[in-house]
Amino acid sequence: MALREEVTLARVHAARERLSDHLTVTPVIPLPVRDGTVHLKCENLHPIGSFKLRGAGNALLEAPPERIASGVVTASAGNMAQGVAWWARKLGVPCTAVVPDTAPDVKLVPFEALGGMVLRVPYQEWWVTLERRGHPDATGYFVHPVADPAVVAGNGTLALELLEQVPDLHTVLVPFGGGGLAGGIGATFHAMGRKVRIVGCEVETAAPLRASLAAGRPMAVDRTPSWVDGIGGSGMLEEMWPLVRKVVDEAAVSSLADVAHAVRVLAREAHLVAEGAGAASLAPVLAGRVDPAGVVCIVSGGNIDPRILATILAGERPSQGPVREGSARTSGRARGRD
């Protein structure tokens, strides 16, 4: 099983043109580290604080208007939900997100503020929603957060920007959740014939990329929920595996302590707020496992709960799970599940 359509260079260029009237190019800034200087691609500076605007926007702008008129649906731990809702509001259509019961409110409250409706389900049911590309209690045009060629092509626009912004680029460290971002960036470089090393960055609490690369096939892993909620799935999506295997060179797995250290460094030295997933790309560099020369770390998102951020900046260890208070609005049978 693979993506339904190839992610071609022409499709990535078309996505960039499609998005150019709505999104600005995010900056790349240098960060001095012990052994040199690394570059940070600040995707946390998008209007929703995440790179997900790229893929969500391309998927909805590419879709026939009549297909999305009755509403759109996605499955997301938070950032893709915000991305789809941001575009749905711009296009004037309803939006529902199927979210795992571990999703943090810091990501869901903004989603609801954009007009989205939440369907909260147990994690395994949410994972099945990803595999089956939909949920019986959420009707509408389904935008897969990862395994959608339009989403992957939208993510690939990031690679085009990097080639213009970092002349000596040779390695990109990418937070790895489902593979949509690493796949889009890697597919674009591959289509251009550019030799750029792609490193998928995971956290020790769930590292399906490392397991899959070692086994040579998609693998399920034991998953421990943590405050690093934007990455760390329970397995490799089979649809993404052929692309990931082709364009991702290796996995870098960091401890929660190393990711927390990266969050602190980004806040104190780069003046950037990053969530755990967004800081995971910098963690291997700070730990001395990656030479920073010619390296770009994708700071994929900045939607971190202020209480978790305050705990990290104080040098303390965050609680394992995401902070939850109960979302304001839910839909269907999920109402009252919290």
Rosetta silent file (secondary structure, phi, psi, omega in degrees, C-alpha in Angstrom):
SEQUENCE: MALREEVTLARVHAARERLSDHLTVTPVIPLPVRDGTVHLKCENLHPIGSFKLRGAGNALLEAPPERIASGVVTASAGNMAQGVAWWARKLGVPCTAVVPDTAPDVKLVPFEALGGMVLRVPYQEWWVTLERRGHPDATGYFVHPVADPAVVAGNGTLALELLEQVPDLHTVLVPFGGGGLAGGIGATFHAMGRKVRIVGCEVETAAPLRASLAAGRPMAVDRTPSWVDGIGGSGMLEEMWPLVRKVVDEAAVSSLADVAHAVRVLAREAHLVAEGAGAASLAPVLAGRVDPAGVVCIVSGGNIDPRILATILAGERPSQGPVREGSARTSGRARGRD
SCORE:     score description
SCORE:     0.000 S_00000001
   1 L     0.000  136.472  179.678    0.000    0.000    0.000 S_00000001
   2 L  -144.484  175.636  175.053    1.291    3.463   -0.897 S_00000001
   3 L   -53.896  144.215 -174.902    0.084    7.006   -1.428 S_00000001
   4 L   -65.568  -27.145 -178.515   -2.618    7.100   -4.076 S_00000001
   5 L  -138.578  151.591  178.694   -0.670    9.551   -6.239 S_00000001
   6 L   -74.031  142.976  176.037    2.972   10.449   -6.700 S_00000001
   7 L   -91.195   95.130 -176.216    4.197   13.673   -5.141 S_00000001
   8 L   -89.407  163.076  177.459    5.839   15.265   -8.181 S_00000001
   9 H   -63.451  -37.847  178.424    7.914   18.433   -8.338 S_00000001
  10 H   -61.141  -37.650 -179.594    5.234   20.011  -10.535 S_00000001
  11 H   -70.013  -35.725  177.401    2.661   19.327   -7.854 S_00000001
  12 H   -67.890  -42.769  177.100    4.835   20.921   -5.165 S_00000001
  13 H   -62.859  -39.181  176.983    5.390   24.020   -7.308 S_00000001
  14 H   -63.724  -38.423  177.383    1.637   24.203   -7.938 S_00000001
  15 H   -63.383  -41.798 -179.756    1.054   23.986   -4.193 S_00000001
  16 H   -62.786  -42.411  178.250    3.472   26.845   -3.583 S_00000001
  17 H   -63.556  -40.446 -178.250    1.686   29.002   -6.134 S_00000001
  18 H   -64.854  -37.762 -175.649   -1.671   28.091   -4.622 S_00000001
  19 H   -87.353  -15.580 -169.420   -0.556   29.001   -1.096 S_00000001
  20 L   -62.768  -28.443  179.914    1.458   32.114   -1.958 S_00000001
  21 L   -78.735   -9.460 -173.134   -1.479   34.506   -1.723 S_00000001
  22 L  -117.757  -30.694 -174.784   -2.315   33.294    1.791 S_00000001
  23 L  -120.675  144.560  175.231    0.908   32.352    3.602 S_00000001
  24 L   -94.012  158.189  177.131    4.201   34.161    4.042 S_00000001
  25 L   -71.453  124.971  179.766    7.611   32.504    3.829 S_00000001
  26 L   -75.316  146.888 -175.886    8.717   31.566    7.334 S_00000001
  27 L   -76.788  158.593  167.999   12.189   32.791    8.336 S_00000001
  28 E  -112.923  126.687 -179.023   15.357   30.810    8.858 S_00000001
  29 E  -123.814  146.083  178.787   17.452   32.080   11.743 S_00000001
  30 E   -80.995  146.403  174.751   20.927   31.028   12.925 S_00000001
  31 E  -131.284  112.385  175.779   21.460   29.588   16.380 S_00000001
  32 E   -64.873  132.016  174.591   25.016   29.341   17.723 S_00000001
  33 E  -126.368  177.743 -171.330   25.657   25.988   19.375 S_00000001
  34 L   -54.914  -41.778 -173.948   28.746   24.503   20.977 S_00000001
  35 L  -104.302   14.507 -179.872   30.324   23.204   17.756 S_00000001
  36 E   152.148 -141.188 -179.146   29.148   25.839   15.299 S_00000001
  37 E  -134.541  132.189  175.898   25.882   27.289   14.064 S_00000001
  38 E  -109.732  154.804  178.067   22.661   25.522   13.178 S_00000001
  39 E  -104.181  139.631  179.723   19.774   27.035   11.205 S_00000001
  40 E  -111.721  122.898  174.572   16.196   27.031   12.503 S_00000001
  41 E   -93.163  112.708 -165.210   13.259   26.999   10.080 S_00000001
  42 E   -89.705   71.908  177.377   10.554   28.764   12.097 S_00000001
  43 H   -72.567  -13.231  175.844    7.339   26.996   11.150 S_00000001
  44 H   -71.167   -6.540 -178.941    6.015   27.882   14.596 S_00000001
  45 H   -95.055    4.713  171.829    5.489   31.429   13.278 S_00000001
  46 L   -65.329  160.036 -177.865    2.570   30.512   11.006 S_00000001
  47 L   -52.924  -32.157  178.436   -0.796   32.021   12.081 S_00000001
  48 L   -98.467    4.715  179.041   -1.800   28.797   13.866 S_00000001
  49 L    76.766   25.735 -176.608    1.707   28.169   15.203 S_00000001
  50 E  -160.498  151.489  176.640    2.380   25.110   13.010 S_00000001
  51 L   -64.267  -13.901 -173.168    3.532   23.956    9.567 S_00000001
  52 H   -60.427  -17.034  176.617    0.177   22.214    9.152 S_00000001
  53 H   -61.593  -29.726 -178.566   -1.230   25.243    7.318 S_00000001
  54 H   -64.282  -59.155 -177.206    0.787   24.182    4.272 S_00000001
  55 H   -67.601  -41.902  179.364   -0.674   20.722    3.764 S_00000001
  56 H   -61.765  -43.940 -178.648   -4.164   21.566    4.993 S_00000001
  57 H   -64.689  -44.961 -178.974   -4.340   24.589    2.731 S_00000001
  58 H   -64.295  -39.370 -179.905   -3.135   22.791   -0.360 S_00000001
  59 H   -63.276  -42.573 -176.905   -5.556   19.918    0.205 S_00000001
  60 H   -79.330  -34.316  178.513   -8.596   22.187    0.569 S_00000001
  61 H   -73.011  -27.370  179.459   -7.639   24.659   -2.174 S_00000001
  62 H   -80.713  -25.297 -176.917   -6.973   21.765   -4.556 S_00000001
  63 L   -70.317  144.218  174.547  -10.281   20.031   -3.778 S_00000001
  64 L   -59.151  134.243 -177.342  -13.302   20.731   -5.995 S_00000001
  65 H   -53.215  -35.463 -178.339  -15.497   23.307   -4.204 S_00000001
  66 H   -69.144  -22.933  179.522  -18.534   21.050   -4.401 S_00000001
  67 H   -74.434  -28.961 -176.095  -16.670   18.312   -2.498 S_00000001
  68 H  -103.462   -3.004 -172.753  -16.038   20.502    0.542 S_00000001
  69 L   -58.774  -34.867 -177.097  -19.251   22.547    0.500 S_00000001
  70 L   -87.148   -4.624  177.427  -20.983   20.376    3.115 S_00000001
  71 L   132.071  161.553  179.666  -17.991   20.360    5.449 S_00000001
  72 E  -126.026  153.149 -177.605  -14.518   18.965    6.021 S_00000001
  73 E  -133.780  143.618  170.133  -13.187   16.407    8.493 S_00000001
  74 E  -140.833  169.227  173.723   -9.721   15.546    9.716 S_00000001
  75 E  -120.380  124.636 -169.728   -8.151   13.347   12.388 S_00000001
  76 L  -159.278  148.847  172.341   -5.603   15.170   14.483 S_00000001
  77 L   -82.388   -3.569  175.790   -3.962   15.515   17.867 S_00000001
  78 L   151.215  -52.231 -173.885   -4.401   19.264   17.504 S_00000001
  79 H   -70.862  -42.574  178.151   -2.218   21.072   14.979 S_00000001
  80 H   -67.204  -34.439  176.265   -3.752   19.638   11.812 S_00000001
  81 H   -58.117  -44.733  178.502   -7.179   20.286   13.299 S_00000001
  82 H   -65.059  -40.064  179.928   -6.250   23.950   13.632 S_00000001
  83 H   -62.243  -47.042  179.593   -4.827   24.010   10.121 S_00000001
  84 H   -65.584  -40.810 -179.575   -7.948   22.548    8.535 S_00000001
  85 H   -65.308  -37.806  178.862  -10.216   24.786   10.642 S_00000001
  86 H   -60.083  -45.052  179.239   -8.238   27.911    9.663 S_00000001
  87 H   -73.443  -37.641  179.491   -8.755   27.154    5.997 S_00000001
  88 H   -61.011  -41.608  177.500  -12.351   25.975    6.466 S_00000001
  89 H   -64.183  -40.033  178.580  -13.255   29.309    8.051 S_00000001
  90 H   -62.769  -36.055 -177.775  -11.549   31.148    5.182 S_00000001
  91 H   -90.970   -6.150  176.181  -13.537   29.048    2.696 S_00000001
  92 L    74.633   36.276  179.470  -16.798   29.293    4.662 S_00000001
  93 L  -126.487  153.723  179.379  -17.373   25.585    5.308 S_00000001
  94 L   -68.991  158.553 -178.687  -17.925   23.597    8.551 S_00000001
  95 E  -142.182  134.509  174.614  -15.073   21.613   10.091 S_00000001
  96 E  -126.327  141.213  175.872  -14.927   18.606   12.431 S_00000001
  97 E  -122.532  127.957  171.091  -11.819   17.019   13.936 S_00000001
  98 E   -86.600  119.071 -173.670  -11.625   13.494   15.314 S_00000001
  99 E  -124.469  148.892  176.404   -9.102   13.781   18.151 S_00000001
 100 E   -72.612  154.727 -177.366   -7.549   11.269   20.566 S_00000001
 101 L   -69.760   -4.316  175.305   -8.556   11.504   24.190 S_00000001
 102 L   -94.837   -1.160 -175.529   -4.957   12.456   25.004 S_00000001
 103 L   -63.934  135.021 -177.945   -5.060   15.622   22.872 S_00000001
 104 L   -78.788  145.900 -179.238   -4.086   18.746   24.866 S_00000001
 105 H   -67.213  -22.974  179.770   -6.525   21.602   25.245 S_00000001
 106 H   -61.897  -21.589  177.234   -3.873   24.149   24.265 S_00000001
 107 H   -98.803  -29.656 -176.616   -4.392   22.871   20.713 S_00000001
 108 H   -82.661  -34.070  179.471   -8.116   22.142   20.827 S_00000001
 109 H   -61.635  -45.781  175.240   -9.340   25.428   22.332 S_00000001
 110 H   -62.331  -34.980  176.764   -7.921   27.457   19.393 S_00000001
 111 H   -59.918  -45.667  179.494   -9.457   24.911   17.015 S_00000001
 112 H   -67.433  -33.317  177.318  -12.868   25.500   18.557 S_00000001
 113 H   -65.186  -25.049  176.661  -12.303   29.255   18.448 S_00000001
 114 L   -82.709   -0.387  178.096  -11.906   28.870   14.685 S_00000001
 115 L   101.104    5.460 -177.516  -15.380   27.309   14.567 S_00000001
 116 L   -79.934  154.478  175.415  -14.387   23.649   14.620 S_00000001
 117 E  -109.257  136.146 -176.483  -16.291   20.835   16.308 S_00000001
 118 E   -99.474  131.632  168.548  -14.393   18.192   18.308 S_00000001
 119 E  -115.379  100.837 -175.875  -15.147   14.467   18.261 S_00000001
 120 E   -91.821  128.622 -176.185  -12.978   13.054   21.042 S_00000001
 121 E  -134.668  162.806  174.486  -12.386    9.297   20.942 S_00000001
 122 L   -58.471  151.816 -173.663  -10.041    6.771   22.613 S_00000001
 123 H   -54.278  -46.255 -176.915   -6.542    6.769   21.134 S_00000001
 124 H   -63.650  -36.529  177.189   -6.883    3.399   19.403 S_00000001
 125 H   -66.556  -36.625  176.150  -10.168    4.452   17.789 S_00000001
 126 H   -64.066  -42.055  179.461   -8.452    7.619   16.600 S_00000001
 127 H   -63.231  -38.949  176.307   -5.636    5.552   15.096 S_00000001
 128 H   -63.459  -35.343  176.511   -8.200    3.413   13.256 S_00000001
 129 H   -60.151  -40.323  176.368   -9.696    6.653   11.899 S_00000001
 130 H   -63.720  -44.836 -177.216   -6.319    7.447   10.353 S_00000001
 131 H   -67.998  -36.419 -176.625   -6.032    3.961    8.852 S_00000001
 132 H   -94.536   -3.340  176.592   -9.601    3.927    7.500 S_00000001
 133 L    60.651   46.835  177.408   -9.544    7.568    6.410 S_00000001
 134 L   155.442  169.935  179.715  -12.703    8.573    8.217 S_00000001
 135 E  -139.052  137.540 -176.649  -15.049    8.039   11.148 S_00000001
 136 L   -61.375  -22.310 -178.913  -18.736    7.042   11.019 S_00000001
 137 L   -95.290    6.010  179.023  -19.714    9.880   13.375 S_00000001
 138 E  -133.429  109.446 -177.320  -18.003   12.614   11.345 S_00000001
 139 L  -103.880  146.320  179.499  -19.272   13.292    7.835 S_00000001
 140 L   142.966 -177.742  179.843  -17.650   15.512    5.237 S_00000001
 141 E   -73.122  118.231 -173.817  -14.632   15.699    2.945 S_00000001
 142 E   -87.487  124.881  174.764  -11.842   13.888    4.780 S_00000001
 143 E  -106.926  107.861  179.179   -8.396   15.474    4.837 S_00000001
 144 L   -69.784  132.659 -176.086   -5.874   12.934    6.051 S_00000001
 145 L   -69.459  -15.717 -176.026   -3.299   14.703    8.232 S_00000001
 146 L  -130.428  -62.826 -169.089   -0.440   12.674    6.771 S_00000001
 147 L   -87.374   60.136  177.005   -1.202   10.200    3.970 S_00000001
 148 L  -133.412  120.381 -177.082   -2.746   12.569    1.444 S_00000001
 149 H   -55.311  -34.952  179.048   -0.715   13.467   -1.669 S_00000001
 150 H   -68.555  -37.185  176.889   -2.044   17.045   -1.581 S_00000001
 151 H   -66.732  -45.396 -179.759   -1.000   17.396    2.065 S_00000001
 152 H   -63.005  -41.006  178.078    2.449   15.951    1.377 S_00000001
 153 H   -64.561  -39.817  176.389    2.894   18.261   -1.629 S_00000001
 154 H   -61.028  -41.740  176.977    1.897   21.245    0.496 S_00000001
 155 H   -64.024  -31.537 -179.746    4.509   20.239    3.058 S_00000001
 156 H   -64.464  -19.835  177.982    7.030   19.969    0.236 S_00000001
 157 H   -61.410  -24.388  177.801    6.830   23.717   -0.331 S_00000001
 158 H   -62.182  -37.904  179.768    9.002   24.026    2.753 S_00000001
 159 H   -64.361  -39.586  178.599   11.863   22.360    0.856 S_00000001
 160 H   -61.213  -40.186  178.545   11.659   24.926   -1.941 S_00000001
 161 H   -65.937  -41.676 -177.925   12.021   27.716    0.608 S_00000001
 162 H   -61.157  -39.997 -179.341   14.978   26.033    2.304 S_00000001
 163 H   -64.500  -28.112  177.496   16.951   25.811   -0.926 S_00000001
 164 H   -82.936  -26.812 -172.719   16.538   29.567   -1.356 S_00000001
 165 H   -95.771  -26.472 -174.984   17.319   30.407    2.262 S_00000001
 166 L  -128.183   91.773 -175.307   20.250   28.108    3.133 S_00000001
 167 L   -60.329  -33.793 -176.716   22.830   27.898    0.316 S_00000001
 168 L   -97.152   23.871 -176.834   25.051   25.333    2.076 S_00000001
 169 L   -60.581  129.837  171.320   22.173   23.046    3.088 S_00000001
 170 L  -138.380  -13.076  178.427   23.047   19.362    3.310 S_00000001
 171 E  -142.316  136.069  174.986   20.980   17.978    6.226 S_00000001
 172 E  -122.003  124.311  174.631   17.432   18.633    7.436 S_00000001
 173 E   -96.447  120.938 -170.927   16.277   17.425   10.841 S_00000001
 174 E  -122.973  124.278  172.501   12.515   16.957   10.746 S_00000001
 175 E   -55.600  133.141 -174.061   10.156   16.102   13.631 S_00000001
 176 L  -115.945  112.307  174.449    8.629   12.755   12.665 S_00000001
 177 L  -106.829  -82.107  176.292    5.032   11.938   13.520 S_00000001
 178 L  -100.662  -12.526  179.156    3.303   10.235   10.618 S_00000001
 179 L   103.784    0.002 -178.068    5.876   11.132    7.980 S_00000001
 180 H   -67.237  -37.167 -179.654    3.929   13.782    6.071 S_00000001
 181 H   -77.445  -50.658  178.148    6.460   16.545    6.706 S_00000001
 182 H   -61.090  -39.303  178.928    9.625   14.470    6.273 S_00000001
 183 H   -65.468  -42.053  179.867    8.060   12.784    3.255 S_00000001
 184 H   -66.470  -44.466  178.862    7.095   16.060    1.612 S_00000001
 185 H   -65.130  -48.170 -178.474   10.488   17.662    2.166 S_00000001
 186 H   -64.696  -40.532  179.483   12.374   14.548    1.120 S_00000001
 187 H   -63.225  -35.971  179.878   10.211   13.892   -1.946 S_00000001
 188 H   -68.190  -47.214  176.529   10.805   17.435   -3.169 S_00000001
 189 H   -60.167  -43.024 -179.125   14.575   17.206   -2.836 S_00000001
 190 H   -61.252  -43.390 -179.455   14.507   13.771   -4.468 S_00000001
 191 H   -66.362  -28.104  179.084   12.468   15.042   -7.410 S_00000001
 192 H   -85.929   -5.973 -177.281   14.927   17.905   -7.891 S_00000001
 193 L    73.345   22.416 -179.584   17.899   15.550   -7.805 S_00000001
 194 L   -94.629  127.424  179.205   19.288   17.336   -4.746 S_00000001
 195 L   -85.619   94.733  177.436   21.273   15.225   -2.302 S_00000001
 196 L  -125.080  126.296 -178.448   20.015   16.440    1.069 S_00000001
 197 E   -75.834  130.436  179.822   20.116   14.127    4.066 S_00000001
 198 E  -110.820  121.614  178.782   16.757   13.781    5.833 S_00000001
 199 E  -115.182  119.070  176.854   16.765   12.798    9.502 S_00000001
 200 E   -84.439  125.208 -173.795   13.442   11.985   11.144 S_00000001
 201 E  -103.208  123.801 -178.257   13.449   13.080   14.787 S_00000001
 202 E  -123.359  173.921  177.299   11.499   11.066   17.342 S_00000001
 203 E  -117.010  150.673 -171.321   11.175   10.858   21.107 S_00000001
 204 L   -60.741  -22.039 -177.265   12.015    7.791   23.191 S_00000001
 205 L   -72.873  -14.308  175.646    8.424    7.293   24.353 S_00000001
 206 E  -169.955  114.031 -175.483    7.398    6.173   20.835 S_00000001
 207 L  -133.647   70.041 -178.706    9.772    5.752   17.905 S_00000001
 208 H   -68.024  -27.604  178.652    8.079    3.894   15.029 S_00000001
 209 H   -65.194  -49.120  179.263   10.431    5.350   12.398 S_00000001
 210 H   -56.886  -45.560 -179.026   13.510    3.920   14.078 S_00000001
 211 H   -64.358  -39.777 -177.630   11.820    0.537   14.461 S_00000001
 212 H   -71.139  -41.552  177.845   10.582    0.514   10.865 S_00000001
 213 H   -63.755  -38.000  179.555   13.925    1.519    9.344 S_00000001
 214 H   -67.699  -37.578 -176.946   15.653   -1.191   11.374 S_00000001
 215 H   -86.686  -19.586 -176.797   13.130   -3.847   10.331 S_00000001
 216 L    76.615   18.750  179.057   12.770   -2.719    6.722 S_00000001
 217 L  -159.118  162.076  179.724    8.984   -2.675    7.016 S_00000001
 218 L   -62.666  131.897 -176.707    6.245   -0.690    8.818 S_00000001
 219 L  -124.234  145.228  168.377    6.328   -1.483   12.506 S_00000001
 220 E   -91.962  150.707 -178.313    4.012   -0.948   15.463 S_00000001
 221 L  -135.367  160.642  170.730    5.634    0.078   18.740 S_00000001
 222 L   -72.062  134.421 -175.484    4.749    0.393   22.394 S_00000001
 223 L  -122.085  132.032  174.007    3.723    3.995   23.000 S_00000001
 224 L  -113.024  116.938  178.813    3.833    5.976   26.223 S_00000001
 225 L   -59.508  144.277  178.723    1.849    9.259   26.119 S_00000001
 226 L  -148.555 -179.787  177.759    3.901   12.280   27.129 S_00000001
 227 L   -69.784  -14.541  172.631    3.931   16.058   27.015 S_00000001
 228 L   -86.150   87.252 -168.475    5.554   15.708   23.582 S_00000001
 229 L   -96.988  -12.528 -175.797    2.184   15.190   21.910 S_00000001
 230 L   -84.512  -11.910  175.185    2.790   16.212   18.282 S_00000001
 231 L  -134.860  173.595  177.333    4.942   13.177   17.464 S_00000001
 232 L    95.395   58.543  177.799    5.202    9.654   18.796 S_00000001
 233 L   -81.548  175.674 -178.047    2.564    7.497   17.151 S_00000001
 234 L   -88.498   -0.341  178.418    1.925    3.831   17.821 S_00000001
 235 E   179.774  171.932  175.840    3.180    2.714   14.432 S_00000001
 236 L   -87.715  127.123  176.497    4.218    3.559   10.898 S_00000001
 237 L   -67.195  127.657 -176.285    1.311    4.159    8.532 S_00000001
 238 L   -60.420  -35.098  179.871    1.565    1.601    5.731 S_00000001
 239 L   -62.809  -30.447 -176.880    0.550    4.161    3.108 S_00000001
 240 L   -87.927  -18.026 -171.244    3.517    6.355    4.031 S_00000001
 241 H   -59.141  -45.900 -179.617    6.140    3.648    4.276 S_00000001
 242 H   -57.523  -41.240  178.839    7.180    3.443    0.575 S_00000001
 243 H   -70.228  -45.848 -179.130    7.826    7.198    0.450 S_00000001
 244 H   -59.962  -44.546 -179.604    9.468    7.353    3.873 S_00000001
 245 H   -60.947  -33.311 -177.461   11.755    4.436    3.056 S_00000001
 246 H   -77.625  -36.101 -168.653   12.844    6.170   -0.152 S_00000001
 247 H  -114.737  -13.016  179.225   13.519    9.686    1.140 S_00000001
 248 L   -99.151  124.600 -173.248   14.278    9.497    4.887 S_00000001
 249 L   -83.303  -36.583 -177.242   17.878    8.529    5.588 S_00000001
 250 E  -162.341  169.109  175.636   17.811    7.844    9.317 S_00000001
 251 E  -112.455  142.600  172.969   16.039    8.307   12.622 S_00000001
 252 E  -122.301  118.453 -175.260   17.319   10.297   15.594 S_00000001
 253 E  -109.105  127.688 -177.570   15.621    9.439   18.876 S_00000001
 254 E  -115.249  155.472  174.843   15.902   11.784   21.860 S_00000001
 255 L   -77.583  162.311  175.465   14.995   11.486   25.509 S_00000001
 256 H   -61.672  -35.344  178.816   12.295   13.651   27.040 S_00000001
 257 H   -64.561  -40.705  179.052   15.021   15.415   29.001 S_00000001
 258 H   -67.532  -37.005  177.678   16.910   16.286   25.808 S_00000001
 259 H   -67.096  -41.061  177.279   13.736   17.597   24.172 S_00000001
 260 H   -60.880  -39.967  177.598   12.995   19.724   27.252 S_00000001
 261 H   -61.718  -41.398  178.818   16.526   21.117   27.046 S_00000001
 262 H   -64.432  -38.635  175.887   15.905   22.033   23.404 S_00000001
 263 H   -59.359  -44.415  179.906   12.673   23.820   24.370 S_00000001
 264 H   -63.354  -44.065 -178.711   14.647   25.853   26.930 S_00000001
 265 H   -64.100  -42.793  179.415   17.407   26.735   24.468 S_00000001
 266 H   -61.860  -40.473 -178.953   14.921   27.835   21.819 S_00000001
 267 H   -71.328  -45.343 -172.329   13.116   30.062   24.319 S_00000001
 268 H   -82.562  -35.850 -173.359   16.150   31.578   26.007 S_00000001
 269 H  -104.816  -29.890  178.886   18.623   31.875   23.137 S_00000001
 270 L  -106.514   -6.859 -179.098   16.484   32.063   19.974 S_00000001
 271 L    57.263   39.415  178.128   13.433   33.696   21.632 S_00000001
 272 L  -118.522  134.660  173.125   11.206   31.073   20.026 S_00000001
 273 L   -91.925  121.024 -179.789    8.365   29.214   21.720 S_00000001
 274 L  -126.938  141.087  170.783    8.361   25.601   20.564 S_00000001
 275 L   -77.282  173.978 -177.181    6.247   22.642   21.552 S_00000001
 276 H   -57.257  -45.953  179.995    7.949   19.338   22.258 S_00000001
 277 H   -61.816  -40.209 -178.910    7.625   18.062   18.701 S_00000001
 278 H   -66.020  -30.715  179.917    8.960   21.332   17.334 S_00000001
 279 H   -86.369  -13.317 -176.659   12.025   21.172   19.576 S_00000001
 280 L   -61.743  -26.619  179.899   12.709   17.493   18.835 S_00000001
 281 L   -72.713  -28.030  179.734   14.642   18.453   15.698 S_00000001
 282 L   -85.030  -25.937 -174.038   17.140   20.522   17.685 S_00000001
 283 H   -54.603  -44.295 -179.276   17.606   17.996   20.491 S_00000001
 284 H   -65.678  -30.169  178.286   20.087   15.712   18.623 S_00000001
 285 H   -69.089  -47.173 -179.572   22.253   18.710   17.718 S_00000001
 286 H   -65.200  -28.599  179.026   22.400   19.981   21.295 S_00000001
 287 L   -80.922   -1.386  178.006   23.200   16.456   22.493 S_00000001
 288 L    79.849   15.782 -178.157   26.239   16.424   20.182 S_00000001
 289 L   -94.243   -7.804  178.651   24.918   13.641   17.962 S_00000001
 290 L  -136.377  127.602  175.210   24.680   15.780   14.790 S_00000001
 291 L   -68.016  127.971 -173.761   27.306   18.176   13.431 S_00000001
 292 L   -74.167  -14.379 -175.676   25.501   21.528   12.979 S_00000001
 293 L   -61.722  126.292  178.667   27.310   22.613    9.804 S_00000001
 294 L    69.721   17.681 -174.956   24.860   22.893    6.902 S_00000001
 295 E  -104.600  136.503  170.362   22.030   21.666    9.120 S_00000001
 296 E  -114.990  130.068  173.387   18.486   23.016    9.297 S_00000001
 297 E  -102.994  123.687  179.061   16.231   22.050   12.194 S_00000001
 298 E   -82.009  111.869  173.666   12.528   22.347   11.423 S_00000001
 299 E   -86.329   90.296 -164.233   10.794   23.986   14.383 S_00000001
 300 L   -73.273  -23.911 -177.921    7.494   22.510   13.302 S_00000001
 301 E  -164.468  159.984 -178.532    5.176   24.042   15.893 S_00000001
 302 L  -128.853   21.406 -175.672    4.876   26.243   18.948 S_00000001
 303 L   -91.286   77.089 -179.972    1.617   25.146   20.538 S_00000001
 304 L  -110.813  140.534  178.575    2.825   24.206   23.995 S_00000001
 305 L   -61.840  131.721 -178.524    0.772   24.578   27.142 S_00000001
 306 H   -55.826  -32.429 -179.832    2.064   27.624   29.083 S_00000001
 307 H   -70.186  -38.082  175.980    2.198   25.582   32.282 S_00000001
 308 H   -66.967  -43.554  178.313    4.386   22.948   30.672 S_00000001
 309 H   -59.949  -43.886  179.749    6.602   25.652   29.191 S_00000001
 310 H   -62.303  -39.514  178.474    6.926   27.354   32.585 S_00000001
 311 H   -62.785  -44.581 -179.825    7.875   24.040   34.184 S_00000001
 312 H   -65.388  -44.222 -179.091   10.555   23.422   31.572 S_00000001
 313 H   -65.588  -24.997  176.890   11.969   26.945   31.810 S_00000001
 314 L   -81.084   -1.025  179.466   12.199   26.503   35.576 S_00000001
 315 L    81.183   15.896 -179.070   14.410   23.476   34.971 S_00000001
 316 L  -103.994  167.448 -178.241   11.824   21.024   36.232 S_00000001
 317 L   -91.576  125.907  177.463   10.389   17.908   34.629 S_00000001
 318 L   -66.867  158.080  173.319    6.892   18.226   33.088 S_00000001
 319 L   -63.210  156.597 -175.282    4.224   15.701   33.977 S_00000001
 320 L   -59.722  -49.653 -172.672    4.090   12.779   31.583 S_00000001
 321 L   -91.225  168.653  176.411    0.767   13.494   29.932 S_00000001
 322 L   -69.324  154.589  178.902   -0.677   16.570   28.239 S_00000001
 323 L   -79.180  129.376 -177.886   -2.541   19.131   30.309 S_00000001
 324 L  -131.712  138.113  174.803   -6.297   18.746   29.967 S_00000001
 325 L  -124.153   -7.895 -174.722   -9.163   20.759   31.386 S_00000001
 326 L    99.321  121.713 -176.162  -11.987   19.592   29.133 S_00000001
 327 L   -76.686  158.791 -172.971  -12.793   21.246   25.835 S_00000001
 328 L   -72.729  -36.764 -175.413  -15.567   23.763   25.491 S_00000001
 329 L  -138.671  136.003  174.175  -17.535   22.102   22.720 S_00000001
 330 E  -131.990  166.662 -177.823  -17.773   18.551   21.435 S_00000001
 331 L  -121.168  158.035  171.963  -19.938   16.870   18.864 S_00000001
 332 H    56.618 -142.835 -173.455  -21.966   13.679   18.654 S_00000001
 333 H   -72.554   -8.186  179.346  -21.355   10.811   21.067 S_00000001
 334 H   -78.211  -11.177 -176.809  -18.138   12.383   22.350 S_00000001
 335 L   -60.184  127.331  178.665  -20.071   14.997   24.308 S_00000001
 336 L    83.840    0.950 -177.603  -19.288   14.637   27.979 S_00000001
 337 L   -63.951  -30.673 -178.712  -16.539   12.071   27.409 S_00000001
 338 L   -63.600    0.000    0.000  -14.039   14.226   29.319 S_00000001
